[in-house]
Amino acid sequence: MTFDEDISAATDPTEAGLSAEGEEANPGWIGFTGRILGPTVFVAVLMFPAPEGLNPSAQRLLAVTLWMAVWWVTQAIPIAATSLLPLALFPLFGIQSAKTVSQSYLGDSSFLYLGGFIIALGIERWGLHRRLALLTVNATGTSPQRIVLGFMLATFSLSMWISNTATTLLMLPIAIALLTSLEQLPLSSQGESIKNTLSLDPHFAHLGTALTLGIAYAASIGGLATIVGTPTNLAFIDIWNRSFPDQPAVSAAQWMLTWTPFGLVFLICAWRILVWGLKTPAGFERFDRTYFLQRLRELGSMTYAERVMLVLFVVTALLWLLRTDFTFGDWVLVRGWGSLAAVWLAGLGIPPEKSGEFISDGTVAMTVSALMFVIPVHRTRHGQTKYLMDWETTSRIPWGILLLFGGGFAIAGAFESTRLSEWVGTLFKSFAQGQPTWVLVTSVCSLLTFLTEFTSNVATVNTILPIIAAASVALGIDPRLLMIPATISASCGFMLPIGTPPNAIAFGTGRIKVSQMAFYGIILDVLGVILAVAAVYGLMIPQLGIKIG
């Protein structure tokens, strides 16, 4: 089997028994217990006398939220199905009207994610991801350490713009195909196979572990660097906009000025930790840069579809980056094209201060996605025209994630309308009063990091962020100071296969053990908290102009 055949065989997640959703129901005793415990907790909260200051509708919302949290944690039913509960329970229990709660399920952030995933499918459909990965590895070098670095950089770069789950599903089969090919190629003219030496070499086993975990970890870290990189970031944006509509939105450019440098530093640290003690396996020196150049030659020259997809990918990234002004504190580094759009809208009668409500990062994502369906790139022998994207390919979009978004947004909106967030904020204030700000930031980062080792990070963010928002207001501090690092830390669960979908996919390859993931993961969990706090104080606070009392 050739390198490309290995890739093709491994690229389809269904062939490997993996779900593109990454979150299925738990069929074991935990799932069974959760099915019973969730409604039980719901009824118990309804029957319990309401605490002082908690109104009846807020108590009913708290009961529904705890029910959903139990089902999300135990995966008693598919997570997306749990996210549908507000559509049924909110109207039935007088929490929100059916019209109001249904509007929570298709916000601007949902379409930003949808557009990002369509672009990801376009990159995969025309094989651009393989070429980008091999080019990266060829550029970084071919020693074991540099191979790991090359794959991690390629994964990080892709995951900045597309789902970290999708990126892992794109990159990991390439790495596994590479390892398999290295094992099978002959070592000498006498027919001695590399498998006979490398399979017994502990350094080759170390390389396999570092490469597999490196891709999973780089996918999660890369997703932190941009707003569209992971659903948790988009969840924050929507919850922030709904909870504080009078405050300025956090743009893609503002996010990147803080979290892209954080991500790069985190990536290099993770790489050094994974390759610590890794030496060149016996016979590995045969696989120099020529080997990877040959793999690139096998791909042939870039097709017209690949070139068009690459151009659209770059254009999308630039439009996201340059939509708003690049600022650092009071300094404007680069003027964004959004100011030109405001002039255009002003000519149509839209006040400049309202222009931000008309054009967003989601507008960019959906515009590019729509273009992909009308750009012809190939004509078959039968004269049929193929376009950059077709609807059949979009059937692979994880629609369940959009429902998960909706459930979280519905909870966030109801927290505000029932004033449950205000009550929780007051409660939290009594515990946090008098604590230094850095202690609060560190505590929030630690809590979210280790909590999401056992729970869905998107579900956790959707449940916790409204509480943090209310607590921040009660404490008199800028909500972004706690909400943003909490969002970042929710994607930093590196210890267990259930921590993130990339972890689960990497574990599914059979090349790593839980003990290995736990060993490296605990180090990265602690390091992530330290780096996140440093990024908040060194970059985010001055960049966003946050005032600390």
KOLZAZA-988285 format. One record per residue (C-alpha): z, y, x. Coordinates in steps of 0.02 Angstrom, whole numbers, plus 50000, padded with zeros to 5 digits. Example, Ala and Ser with C-alpha at 12.3 -4.5 7.8 and 13.67 -1.06 7.14 Angstrom:
503904977550615503574994750684
***
This chain:
500005000050000499515017050070500575032550077499665040249928499815023949829501675023749863501785041449795500775037649640501815022449601503435032049618502975048549537503125042849356504975043849312504775031249172504205018249299505825020449393506875019449236507275038049245507295050249101506505067249119507925073649013509205066449134510525065648997510595050348882511945043148771513315033048853513235015448778514895009748854516695011248800516755029648851515355033848732516145023548592517825032048619516985049048619516135045748452517845043148372518815055948473517635070548437517835070748246519685066448266519975081948372518965092148247520065086748101521675088948201521245106948247520825110848065522485103548006523525112048140524345128548088523335143148155524135151748306524585170048290523055181448296521795167448263520835170148100520295155047994518435155948037518865156748223519975141348203518545131948121517385137248262518665131148390518705114248302516805112648307516745118248490518025105148542517085091748446515485096348538516395097248705517065079548683515345072748639514535082348782515805075948909515765057748851513905058048804514405049148645512675053048577511215060948670511745078248729510275086648642510815078548477512585085248499511815102548518511175101448338512945101248264513065120248243511525119948129512485108648011514315113248034514255132148055513515135347881514535121447797516175128447862515775146747837515675151048022513915158148020512485158247896511055145847919509865160247957510995167448092511385151248181509575145248180509025161248267510105156548416509005141648457507445150948512507945165748617506995174348757507835163448888507205147648802505415153548819505715158349000506235140349034504775133548931503535143949030504305138849195504175120449153502345122149099501975129849269502905115449352501855102849257500285111949314500835110549496501135091949473499565088649369498385094149507499385086749652499845103449731501645097649760501095083949881500095095949987501495108849992502755095550045501675088550185501225105950247503065110250256503535094450351502065096950470502615114850502504455111050534504175096350653504235077450651505915072750728507115064450604508145080350591506615091150564505865079250437507455080950334507395099850355505565100450305505825090850145507375100950103506445117450130504975111550024506155105749886507175121749895505595132349883504915123049731506605122349644506755141249654505385142449522505375126149426506705114649354507765106249488507585089949391505695091549392505705096249576506725080849621505545069849522504095077649617504815076949793505875061249800504425049049775503535057149922505065054650033505305036649976503455033150007503635040550182505145029650223504265014150156502705018150256503715020450416504515003450389502854994650361501745001950498501494990850653502514995050806501374987050935499684979150955500504961950954500904964650771502764967750787503224977750634504304993050631505254985250487505974972450608506754986150714507035001250601507774991750454509184986050570509395002850656510885012750588510015028950632508555024550519509785020550380510595037450414508885045650402508585037450233510275043450168510035061150236508275062550167508705055949994510285066249974509475081250058508125082249925509385080849783510535093849859509105105649904508465104849724510155110249657510375123749790508605130349766508905131849580510325144049613509205156249706508215162649556508535165249371507235152349319507755139349447509005130249335509475130849150511245136649188510585153149257509555155949101511065151648994512055165349083510665178049052510615174448867512505174048846512675190248945511345198948839512135192948676513935196448726513595213548805512025220648723512465238348778512545233548962511015232949076510185215849091510265206449255508475205349319507625192049424507555203849572509415208049563509845189749554508785185449707509505199149816511185190249810510855171849778509285168649880510205172850043511675162649981510515148049944509685148650114511345148850207511995134750096510405124750126510525126050316512365121350310511985106250198510595100750317511725101850469513065091750381511845078150326511015075950496512625077050597512575062550720510795057550671509795051450821507995045950838507805027550784506975015350903505085016550895505125032150787504265042650920502595035050866502635045750710502215062750780501325077350700499695067550701500385055650570500725069550446499065078050484498225061550440499155061050274498515078650240496735073450283496885059050160497225071950024495585080550069495225098950050496055108749911495165106749746494685121649641496085117249518497375116949659496815133949722496885141649548498595133949517499235140449683498615158049644499445157949472501055151249548501115165249677500635178549549502015172649431503315173349570502765190949619502785196949438504545190349417505125197849580504345214949555504635217849368506205228149397506725239549538507455231549695509095240849714510615239249825512025249649757511325267149732509765264149839508095259349761507205248449889505615244749790505005251649624504575238049497503025236949389504145237749235504155256849252502255256749231502455245549079503695258249008502365271849024501115260648934502345256948794502785275448781500965278648740501165266248598502675275448531504055264848611505475275248687505685272048876507485266348853506855252648735505475246048849506625232848924506775224748752504875222448742504445215248913505525202649004505365188449129505025177148980503515187948938502815184449111503135165749097502295164048928500815174948976500435164149128500735148249028499505153748894498195157949026498335140249096497645133448932496045144048941495595143349127494255129949155494425120649320493425104549306491965096849213491875078049189490325067349209490155067449020490105086449016491875089048951492805104149017494565101749085495745116449085497195120149200498385113949066498205103648908499405100048767499505081548807500295085948975501575097448893502245082648794503265078948952504255095148933506095090848909506245098448736508035092248725508545105348854507935118948737509055111748600510485111348725510175129748759510175133148572511835124448544512635134348683511905150748623512515147048446514285144348512514195160348613513595170448464514935163248350516295166748479515865185148459515605185748271517245176548232518195185948370518735169348445518215176048615519405190648595520855178948553520465167348700520305182348815522015188548765522735171148794521935169848966522535187349011524345181948994524075168649129522965178749245523835195549233524295202449403523245190149503522115197749638520265197949593519785186449736521025173449673520205173949501518465172449575518985157849686519875149149542518375150749426517195144149561518335129349598518595125249414516735125249372516245115849529517395101049500517275101349309515385099049315515595083749425516005074749261515105085149129513385092249094513275108649191512235117249056513415111648918514915117049021514185134249055513755136648872515545132248824516495141248963515515157448990515965165348821517795161948862517625169549036516735184548962518145187648840519465184948974518615197449089518625210848955520455207348919520865208749104519895224949120518665218649252516775218349254516285201849166514885198849293516215196949428516765180449351515295175049243513965174849381514965164949512515505153049373513665150149332513245147249515514685135149540514195124949387512675118849485513685114349641514265097149590513715086349737514995072049736514475060249597512835053749522513315061249354513635078349433511835084349415510175076349363509535077349545511065067449601510715054149470508875052949518509305051249703510595037849666509305028649562508245025449717509505012549777509515019949953511225028049943512965022549893514205031849784515395032449933514065041250038513715054049902515575056949877515875059250064514525072350088514775079549913516615084149933516205093750092514805103150005515865106349850517195115149953515895124150059515005130049901516595138249836516875147250001515065153250015515005158649833516565169549851515845176950012514185180649924515085189149780516025201049894514705203050029513145204649922513375204449733514705217849713513815231149817512095226149752512575227449567513735242249596515235233049522516845243049528518455234049572520015242749513
***
